[in-house]
Amino acid sequence: MRRLAAASLFALTVVAAACATSDAGNIVTVNTTGTDIGIAFIDRNHNNLLDVTDTPLQGVRVTLFTTAGAKVNTTLTLSTGVYVFSAIPSGSYRIVVDTTTLGDSLRVSHMDGQDITVGNRDTAKTVIALGFPTSSAAVARTLAQGRKVEVDGIALNSWAAFGDSTLSIVDSSGAIRATRVAPVGVQAGDSISLVGTVSLLNGQPVLAAGTAFTLASAKPLPAPVALSTAAAASAGGGKYDATLAHVTGAVILSSQVTSAGELDLAVDDGSGVADVILSPRGPFTNTAAYVPGAVLDATGILAPAASGKSWFLRPRADADLQVSYPTVTIAQARKLPVGRRVQVVGLALNGWATFADSTVHIVDAGGAIRAIRVNPVNLFAGDSARFIATIAASNGETILSLVNATVLGTGRTLPDAQPLTTKAAAAAAGGTLDAALVQVKSAVVQDTLTLPTGDFRMHVDDGSGPITVILDRDLGLRLSPFIPTATLDLTGLLVPNTGGGSWFLKPRAASDTFVH
């Protein structure tokens, strides 16, 4: 121990002597140095750490100053965002970023290791997190074009909702739309940071060439703004551009596919017409329901039309749309234009499976109508049902097509069959009894024929004039009694012949036929 202490003391003495004098009589100085290594990056998620989603920045000028303010050295960050100050004499220093090298958009959002102390062979570390100027949505809308800015808020739609890489973002001040947003897994309700360049599109401010980063998932969306269709069409004078809005009780006036493949619904709640546009790339599976005459409640994002003078509502999915249909009587349905979607409540005059062609005749107090292409349903003659259908025409008569039927009650009493002569039945009493349940009596069979379809055809006449009778092969009737000269009482449904102008009688079961 004493030897080690002595040796150490000797060494120190030598060093001290060397420091005190030299052969030339000058002072000898022993320099100790260290290093500062730093990195500059765009901090996308505001966590002040370099993550894989962050972008290292080249060309940032960094200067090393003494604590007294004397400039020591200056350098630029490399393509990796890294800079190095080496051979720094031991001491305390400050790292300063030259903000003029950041452009007019970036700023230093956080700096860890700005003030450093360097010892002999020490390495100090500096982290420079950069960000864009933050702004509310409302302020961003007022900035000059070309300014790059960051807006934090809630995404009103998913990145994939419209297939055009647009996002609308809302904060407490309002909403703004971002266009050409880089692919990102943002969903409606996510809290996001959105950076873009202020631009103008269709007369409205947008954040162009946007990039988005999810800060938190599944936040509550703000309630949509309730607007009339007229107010939606003007976005409340532009006030609600890019906002989530809601219209109710709007009747669909027309439905057409645009050249871009979008479904454009013109709707009106009585205040004026607005357009509701469904993107062909959106998850819309119920487009057949959105037809003229339907009543629509719709939620969506207000986007300006190309003219910049009006707005349209962009629903994001079927869940944004609720459709209902006006309830009309059969008499009213017969006066509506083809294509209208309506709801009719009535009694079924035959079962869904009676003729094996999904055709059902229905009747209410005002008359009867034929429904074709009825969805499979456990429906029988005498059942009360709701029919949601599209007005169509066949052989000169109004019919219901594309029908969704719901049974409301069973075993109701059907109205009595209307007694007619065979001649009157063949004309459906001047067309007033189209689709009705009628009865002819004491009609003599004139001729018979089995048709290529397997149905059995007869001409019968009670002396007033003939009518065609078709016995559907699916009824499974025994045909041997139906021979020329046989006299029959027949009940059935009136169906127009091809081309219209005359009708044939279609019994529903064996009980509809009586042979004298």
C-alpha positions in Angstrom: 0.0 0.0 0.0 2.7 2.4 0.9 4.6 1.6 -2.4 1.4 2.2 -4.5 0.8 5.5 -2.8 4.3 6.6 -3.3 4.3 5.6 -7.0 1.0 7.5 -7.5 2.4 10.5 -5.8 5.4 10.2 -8.0 3.4 10.1 -11.1 1.3 13.1 -10.1 4.4 15.0 -9.3 5.8 14.3 -12.8 2.6 15.4 -14.4 2.5 18.5 -12.3 6.0 19.3 -13.1 5.4 18.8 -16.8 2.4 21.0 -16.5 4.4 23.7 -14.7 7.4 24.0 -16.9 8.9 22.9 -20.1 12.4 22.9 -21.6 11.4 26.0 -23.5 10.1 27.6 -20.4 6.5 27.5 -21.6 3.4 26.2 -19.8 2.3 22.7 -20.9 -1.5 22.1 -21.1 -3.2 18.7 -21.1 -6.5 18.9 -23.1 -9.4 16.6 -22.3 -12.2 16.2 -24.9 -15.6 14.5 -25.5 -18.3 14.1 -28.1 -21.9 15.2 -28.6 -24.0 13.0 -30.8 -27.6 14.1 -31.8 -30.5 13.3 -34.0 -33.2 15.4 -35.5 -36.5 13.8 -36.7 -40.1 14.6 -37.4 -42.0 13.3 -34.3 -45.2 12.0 -35.9 -46.8 10.7 -32.7 -45.7 13.4 -30.3 -43.9 11.0 -27.9 -40.5 12.7 -28.1 -38.9 9.4 -29.1 -37.6 8.2 -32.5 -40.1 5.5 -33.7 -40.4 3.6 -36.9 -43.2 6.0 -37.9 -41.0 9.1 -37.5 -38.9 10.7 -40.2 -35.2 11.5 -39.7 -34.5 15.0 -41.2 -31.4 15.9 -43.2 -29.9 19.4 -43.5 -30.8 20.8 -40.1 -28.1 23.2 -39.0 -27.0 22.6 -35.4 -24.5 25.0 -33.6 -22.5 24.3 -30.4 -22.1 27.3 -28.1 -20.4 27.7 -24.8 -22.5 28.7 -21.9 -21.0 32.1 -22.2 -22.4 32.3 -25.7 -19.3 31.8 -27.7 -19.7 29.8 -30.9 -17.7 26.6 -30.9 -18.8 24.7 -34.0 -21.6 24.2 -36.6 -22.7 21.2 -38.6 -25.6 19.8 -40.6 -27.6 16.6 -39.9 -27.0 13.7 -42.3 -29.6 11.7 -44.2 -30.0 9.7 -41.1 -30.9 12.8 -39.1 -27.6 12.4 -37.1 -25.0 15.0 -36.4 -21.7 14.7 -34.4 -19.5 17.2 -32.6 -16.2 15.5 -31.8 -13.1 16.6 -29.9 -15.1 19.1 -27.7 -13.0 20.4 -24.8 -14.5 19.4 -21.5 -17.0 21.8 -20.3 -20.7 22.9 -20.4 -22.4 23.8 -23.7 -25.7 24.6 -25.4 -27.0 23.1 -28.6 -29.0 25.5 -30.8 -31.0 24.6 -33.9 -31.0 27.1 -36.7 -34.7 27.2 -37.4 -34.2 28.9 -40.8 -33.1 25.5 -42.1 -36.5 24.0 -41.1 -38.5 25.9 -43.6 -41.6 27.9 -42.7 -43.5 24.8 -41.5 -41.4 22.7 -39.1 -40.5 23.8 -35.6 -38.7 22.3 -32.6 -41.4 20.7 -30.5 -39.1 19.1 -27.9 -35.3 19.0 -27.3 -33.7 16.6 -24.9 -30.1 17.3 -24.1 -30.0 21.0 -25.3 -27.7 21.9 -22.4 -24.8 19.4 -22.1 -21.7 18.9 -20.0 -18.9 17.1 -21.7 -16.1 15.3 -19.7 -13.0 13.6 -20.8 -13.9 10.9 -23.4 -17.6 11.4 -22.5 -20.4 11.3 -25.1 -23.3 13.5 -24.6 -26.6 12.8 -26.5 -29.1 15.3 -27.9 -32.6 14.4 -29.2 -34.3 17.0 -31.4 -38.0 16.3 -32.0 -39.5 18.4 -34.7 -43.1 19.0 -35.5 -45.4 21.1 -37.6 -47.2 24.2 -36.3 -50.4 22.9 -34.7 -53.7 24.6 -35.5 -57.3 24.1 -34.8 -59.5 23.1 -37.7 -61.1 26.5 -37.8 -57.8 28.4 -37.9 -56.4 26.0 -40.5 -59.3 27.0 -42.8 -58.1 30.6 -42.7 -54.4 30.0 -43.4 -52.7 30.9 -46.6 -52.5 28.2 -49.3 -49.1 26.4 -49.2 -48.8 26.4 -45.4 -48.1 23.0 -43.9 -49.9 22.6 -40.7 -51.0 19.9 -38.2 -54.5 19.5 -36.9 -55.3 17.1 -34.1 -58.9 15.8 -33.7 -61.3 12.9 -34.3 -61.5 11.2 -37.6 -65.1 11.3 -38.9 -64.5 8.6 -41.5 -62.1 5.7 -42.0 -59.4 6.1 -44.6 -61.0 3.5 -46.8 -64.6 4.7 -46.4 -64.9 6.5 -49.8 -62.0 4.8 -51.7 -60.5 8.2 -52.5 -58.0 8.7 -49.6 -60.0 11.5 -48.0 -60.4 12.1 -44.3 -62.5 14.6 -42.4 -61.2 15.6 -39.0 -63.1 17.5 -36.3 -62.1 19.3 -33.2 -63.9 21.6 -30.8 -63.6 24.5 -33.4 -65.0 22.7 -36.4 -64.1 20.3 -39.2 -61.7 20.2 -42.2 -61.2 17.7 -45.0 -57.8 16.2 -45.9 -57.2 14.9 -49.4 -54.7 12.5 -50.9 -53.9 11.1 -47.4 -51.2 8.5 -47.4 -52.6 5.0 -46.7 -53.2 4.5 -43.0 -55.5 2.3 -40.9 -57.5 5.2 -39.4 -61.1 4.4 -38.5 -64.0 6.7 -37.7 -63.7 7.7 -34.1 -59.9 7.5 -33.9 -58.0 10.4 -32.3 -55.5 11.4 -35.0 -52.8 13.8 -35.8 -53.2 15.0 -39.4 -50.5 17.0 -41.3 -51.2 18.5 -44.7 -50.7 21.6 -46.9 -53.4 24.1 -46.9 -55.1 24.2 -50.3 -58.4 25.0 -51.9 -60.6 22.3 -53.5 -64.1 23.1 -54.9 -64.0 26.4 -53.2 -63.3 25.0 -49.7 -60.0 24.8 -47.7 -58.5 21.4 -47.4 -55.3 19.8 -46.1 -53.7 18.4 -49.3 -51.2 15.5 -49.5 -52.1 14.6 -45.9 -50.4 12.2 -43.5 -52.3 10.9 -40.5 -51.1 9.1 -37.3 -53.4 7.5 -34.8 -53.0 8.8 -31.3 -55.8 6.8 -29.7 -58.5 4.5 -31.0 -62.3 4.4 -30.8 -63.1 7.8 -29.3 -66.7 8.9 -29.2 -67.8 10.7 -32.4 -69.5 14.0 -32.0 -73.3 13.9 -32.7 -74.1 14.8 -36.3 -75.5 18.2 -37.0 -79.3 18.0 -37.7 -80.1 19.8 -40.9 -82.9 20.2 -43.4 -82.2 19.0 -46.9 -82.0 22.6 -48.1 -79.5 23.5 -45.3 -77.5 20.4 -46.1 -77.3 21.4 -49.8 -75.7 24.7 -48.8 -73.8 23.3 -45.8 -75.5 26.0 -43.8 -73.9 28.6 -46.0 -70.6 26.8 -45.9 -70.5 26.7 -42.1 -70.8 22.9 -42.0 -68.3 22.0 -44.8 -66.6 18.7 -43.9 -69.0 18.2 -40.9 -70.9 15.1 -40.0 -74.6 16.0 -40.7 -78.0 14.2 -40.5 -81.2 14.7 -42.5 -84.5 13.0 -41.6 -87.8 12.3 -43.4 -86.3 13.0 -46.9 -88.2 11.4 -49.8 -86.1 10.0 -52.5 -87.1 11.8 -55.7 -84.7 10.1 -58.1 -81.9 7.6 -58.1 -79.2 7.4 -60.7 -75.7 6.1 -61.2 -73.2 8.8 -62.1 -70.3 8.5 -64.6 -68.0 7.8 -61.7 -70.2 4.9 -60.7 -71.6 6.6 -57.6 -75.3 6.3 -56.7 -76.8 9.8 -56.5 -80.0 10.1 -54.6 -81.9 13.3 -54.9 -83.9 13.7 -51.7 -86.2 16.4 -50.2 -87.7 16.7 -46.8 -90.0 19.5 -48.1 -87.4 22.3 -47.6 -85.5 21.8 -50.9 -83.5 19.1 -52.7 -80.1 17.8 -51.6 -78.0 15.0 -53.1 -77.0 12.0 -51.1 -74.1 10.2 -52.9 -73.0 6.6 -52.1 -69.5 5.8 -53.2 -69.2 2.6 -55.3 -66.2 1.7 -53.2 -68.0 2.1 -49.9 -69.6 -0.9 -48.0 -73.1 -0.4 -49.3 -75.0 -3.6 -49.7 -78.6 -2.4 -49.6 -78.6 -0.1 -52.7 -81.7 -1.8 -54.1 -83.7 -0.3 -51.2 -82.8 3.3 -52.1 -85.4 3.9 -54.7 -87.8 6.8 -55.6 -90.6 7.1 -53.1 -88.6 5.7 -50.2 -88.2 7.9 -47.1 -84.6 8.3 -46.0 -82.9 9.3 -42.8 -79.2 9.8 -43.7 -76.0 10.6 -41.8 -72.9 11.6 -43.7 -70.1 14.0 -44.3 -70.9 17.2 -46.2 -68.6 17.6 -49.2 -68.7 20.4 -51.8 -69.7 19.7 -55.4 -67.3 20.4 -58.2 -69.1 23.7 -58.8 -68.3 24.9 -55.3 -71.8 26.3 -55.0 -73.5 23.3 -53.3 -72.8 20.4 -51.1 -73.7 16.7 -51.1 -74.0 14.3 -48.2 -71.6 11.3 -48.2 -72.8 8.4 -46.0 -70.0 6.1 -44.9 -71.9 2.8 -44.9 -75.4 1.2 -44.8 -75.5 1.9 -41.0 -75.6 5.7 -41.9 -78.9 5.1 -43.8 -82.4 4.2 -42.6 -85.0 3.7 -45.2 -88.8 3.4 -44.9 -91.6 3.5 -47.4 -94.9 5.4 -47.5 -97.9 3.3 -46.8 -100.4 3.5 -49.7 -103.7 1.8 -50.5 -103.8 -0.5 -53.6 -105.8 2.2 -55.4 -103.1 4.7 -54.7 -100.4 2.3 -55.7 -102.0 1.8 -59.1 -101.6 5.6 -59.8 -98.0 5.9 -58.8 -95.2 6.0 -61.4 -93.1 2.9 -62.1 -90.1 2.6 -59.8 -91.6 4.0 -56.6 -91.0 1.9 -53.5 -94.1 1.6 -51.3 -95.7 -0.3 -48.5 -99.0 -1.9 -49.0 -101.0 -3.8 -46.3 -103.7 -6.2 -47.4 -105.0 -9.8 -47.5 -103.4 -12.5 -49.6 -105.8 -14.0 -52.1 -103.5 -17.0 -52.6 -100.6 -18.6 -50.9 -97.0 -17.9 -51.8 -96.5 -21.4 -53.0 -99.9 -21.8 -54.7 -98.6 -21.3 -58.3 -94.9 -22.0 -57.6 -94.0 -18.7 -59.3 -93.7 -16.5 -56.2 -96.8 -14.5 -57.3 -99.3 -13.4 -54.8 -102.6 -11.4 -55.3 -103.5 -9.1 -52.5 -106.7 -7.1 -51.7 -107.7 -4.2 -49.5 -110.9 -2.2 -49.3 -110.0 -0.4 -52.5 -109.2 -3.3 -54.8 -106.7 -5.9 -55.7 -103.2 -6.0 -57.2 -100.8 -8.7 -58.3 -97.4 -8.9 -56.6 -94.6 -10.8 -58.4 -91.1 -11.9 -57.3 -92.2 -12.1 -53.7 -89.5 -13.1 -51.3 -90.0 -16.7 -49.9 -92.5 -16.4 -47.0 -94.9 -18.7 -45.2 -98.0 -17.0 -46.5 -101.4 -18.4 -47.2 -104.7 -17.2 -48.6 -106.5 -15.2 -45.9 -103.3 -14.0 -44.2 -102.9 -10.3 -43.5 -99.4 -9.1 -44.7 -97.3 -6.1 -45.2 -95.8 -5.9 -48.7 -92.8 -3.6 -49.3 -92.5 -3.4 -53.1 -91.6 -1.5 -56.2 -94.3 -0.2 -58.5 -93.9 -1.9 -61.9 -96.1 -2.7 -65.0 -96.8 -5.9 -66.8 -99.1 -6.4 -69.8 -100.6 -3.0 -69.4 -101.4 -3.3 -65.7 -99.8 -1.9 -62.5 -98.2 -4.6 -60.4 -95.9 -4.8 -57.3 -92.4 -6.2 -58.0 -89.4 -7.1 -55.9 -91.6 -7.7 -52.9 -90.6 -8.3 -49.3 -93.7 -9.7 -47.5 -94.2 -9.9 -43.8 -97.2 -11.8 -42.3 -99.1 -9.7 -39.8 -102.0 -12.1 -39.0 -103.4 -15.4 -40.2 -106.8 -16.9 -41.0 -108.6 -13.7 -41.9 -111.9 -13.9 -43.8 -111.5 -13.3 -47.4 -114.0 -11.1 -49.3 -116.5 -13.0 -51.4 -115.5 -13.7 -55.0 -117.1 -11.1 -57.4 -119.7 -12.8 -59.6 -119.2 -12.1 -63.3 -120.3 -13.3 -66.7 -117.5 -15.0 -68.6 -117.5 -12.0 -71.0 -117.1 -9.5 -68.2 -114.5 -11.7 -66.5 -112.5 -11.7 -69.8 -112.5 -7.9 -69.7 -111.9 -7.8 -65.9 -115.1 -5.6 -65.8 -113.4 -2.9 -68.0 -110.1 -3.5 -66.2 -111.4 -2.5 -62.8 -111.1 -6.0 -61.4 -107.6 -6.7 -62.5 -106.0 -9.2 -60.1 -109.4 -9.7 -58.3 -111.0 -12.9 -57.0 -114.0 -13.5 -59.2 -116.5 -16.3 -60.0 -118.2 -17.5 -63.2 -121.1 -19.9 -63.1 -122.6 -22.4 -65.6 -119.8 -21.9 -68.0 -119.6 -24.6 -70.7 -116.2 -26.0 -71.7 -115.5 -25.1 -75.4 -112.1 -26.7 -75.9 -109.1 -27.9 -73.9 -105.3 -28.1 -74.4 -102.3 -29.1 -72.4 -99.7 -26.3 -72.9 -95.9 -26.9 -73.4 -95.5 -25.6 -69.8 -97.6 -28.4 -68.5 -100.4 -26.1 -67.5 -104.0 -27.0 -68.7 -106.0 -24.4 -70.7 -109.7 -24.3 -71.3 -112.1 -21.9 -73.0 -115.4 -21.6 -71.2 -118.5 -19.6 -72.0 -121.7 -19.0 -70.1 -123.4 -17.7 -73.2 -122.1 -14.1 -72.9 -118.7 -14.7 -74.5 -115.6 -16.9 -73.8 -112.8 -16.6 -71.3 -109.6 -18.5 -71.0 -109.1 -20.6 -67.9 -105.6 -21.8 -66.9 -105.2 -24.7 -64.4 -101.7 -24.4 -63.1 -99.9 -27.8 -63.3 -98.6 -27.3 -59.8 -102.1 -27.4 -58.4 -102.1 -31.2 -59.0 -105.8 -31.2 -60.2 -107.4 -34.3 -61.7 -108.2 -33.1 -65.2 -110.5 -35.8 -66.5 -113.7 -33.9 -65.6 -112.7 -30.9 -67.7 -113.8 -32.0 -71.1 -115.7 -30.1 -73.9 -119.4 -29.7 -73.1 -118.9 -30.0 -69.4 -120.6 -27.3 -67.3 -118.5 -25.6 -64.6 -118.6 -23.1 -61.8 -115.2 -21.6 -61.5 -113.6 -19.2 -59.0 -110.2 -17.7 -59.5 -107.9 -14.8 -59.9 -107.9 -12.5 -63.0 -104.5 -12.2 -64.8 -104.0 -10.2 -67.9 -103.0 -12.0 -71.1 -99.8 -11.2 -72.9 -100.1 -7.8 -74.5 -102.9 -6.7 -72.2 -106.5 -5.9 -73.0 -108.0 -9.2 -71.9 -107.7 -11.5 -68.9 -107.7 -15.2 -68.1 -109.0 -16.9 -65.0 -106.7 -18.8 -62.7 -108.2 -21.1 -60.1 -106.2 -21.7 -56.9 -107.2 -25.2 -55.8 -109.6 -28.0 -56.5 -112.2 -26.2 -54.3 -112.3 -23.4 -56.8 -113.8 -25.7 -59.5 -117.2 -27.4 -59.5 -118.4 -29.7 -62.3 -122.2 -29.9 -62.7 
